[in-house]
Amino acid sequence: MSDPRDEIARIIADAEQAAYQRGWHEALLSVAIAAKQMCNPNIATAPAKASPPEPPVARPGRPSSNTVKIVGDIIIENPGMSGVDVVKAAQAIDSMIKERTVRTALRRMRLAKVIWKRSGLWYPKAKEKSAAENGNGEAVGSPPH
């Protein structure tokens, strides 16, 4: 009779070899099926009626938020608010808005000259009037003849 350890090692080796052979055959079968599908693809004929529109392609990057609009509306409605007050007001409207997002919106709006900061308080920029308009929107003087 042989050593039990040798017998166990032989049984394990036989099981490993059988498992490897099964995996190899399954892999070959999968490749054969995939190759057969590539040779005979199922190409559907075009439908007679118009197909529904495709969904829009996803844009890369983060989705836009309405934080800039919220912050702009807050400053227009309540000019002279400090940055902390603007953050609190924006978070009162939408609790998911983070402080950094509000402050980024303030900075971007300031750089775009939509708002301005004076003595630590935020104010909306007044729309500049064209040279041809006065306070009530009427033309100044008569047009040249």
Secondary structure as GFF3:
##gff-version 3
##sequence-region A 1 145
A	DSSP	alpha_helix	4	39	.	.	.	ID=ss1
A	DSSP	alpha_helix	67	77	.	.	.	ID=ss2
A	DSSP	beta_strand	81	82	.	.	.	ID=ss3
A	DSSP	alpha_helix	83	93	.	.	.	ID=ss4
A	DSSP	alpha_helix	99	111	.	.	.	ID=ss5
A	DSSP	beta_strand	115	118	.	.	.	ID=ss6
A	DSSP	beta_strand	121	124	.	.	.	ID=ss7
###
